[in-house]
């Protein structure tokens, strides 16, 4: 399967040259005018229209400073992106500060779909009514905004609070305009079924789900959870799309990994299976003329339940690599090759 670049032919003054048709699998160009503004998918039933690749802010304020973070965000928007995700616990809230400053300085709040994961900040831990409201208020302050478009409830941070109590608080947040839609992290299939029952009583529906999912973790998406998500029409926004950067293919030996947290996460995949997977991504990327990161994104978007992966970037050129994956359509043979390699 070949890929042809997107672009317009140069015309002469005497006779215009015919503009070639755009190949359906062509990647989004990283030079010239971006075409990503025309690519939008609904984020859940009745949800906002988003670019099918969400920019995550997990590295902002940790491995990426304020200036570089703003450059990454600018690059993402220039390429057509309009959805940004962060969490109150990322860098102790610094990620939200950085994104809030960017939204304010660029005047883009109304153009960006903002997703925020709450429940894990040390100051307001958990999903009980008091901490949930305080966490949202604190996030709104750091983000310099009056509403969160998708509020992700982090169940991994609180297994004790009753789901009904959390949803009752979420109802108040929606009614007051502080949150527009409700997402979930770490919820089981049974909890999603229970949440749908509560929605019939007037509580807000959970319309978005974040699961850690990628080509090397494809068997970790629980089958029961898949079934419920599909039946309820919940949008899946998988995090760890590149497995902490491993699937970008830049780190292939333990000698290059560091003693940092990120280095340890990458080193966990430096084994035979990981090497086979990278070689498969290499082969497909060479065939299509795109980097490994783009192939990893394209693989996720080829999965039936995935709406928009959440991706993190360390530099603007990483954003360009990732966005190319939105325009790539993998063939059945390519998907099979990647699946075999990642077994």
Secondary structure, DSSP 8 states (H G I E B T S, - for coil): ------------SSS--------TT----SSSS--GGG--EESSTT--EE-SEEEE-TTBTTTB-HHHHHHHHHHHHHTT--EEEEETTGGGGHHHHHHHHHHHHHT-GGG-EEEEEES--GGG-SSSHHHHHHHHHHHHHHHT-S-EEEEEEEGGG-SSS-HHHHHHHHHHHHHTTSEEEEEEES--HHHHHHHHHHHTTT---EEEEE-B--GGGGGGS-HHHHHHHHHHT-EE--B-TTTTTGGGT---STTT--SSHHHHHHHTT-SHHHHHHHHHHHHHHHHHT--HHHHHHHHHHTSTTBS-EEE--SSHHHHHHHHHGGG----HHHHHHHHHHT-
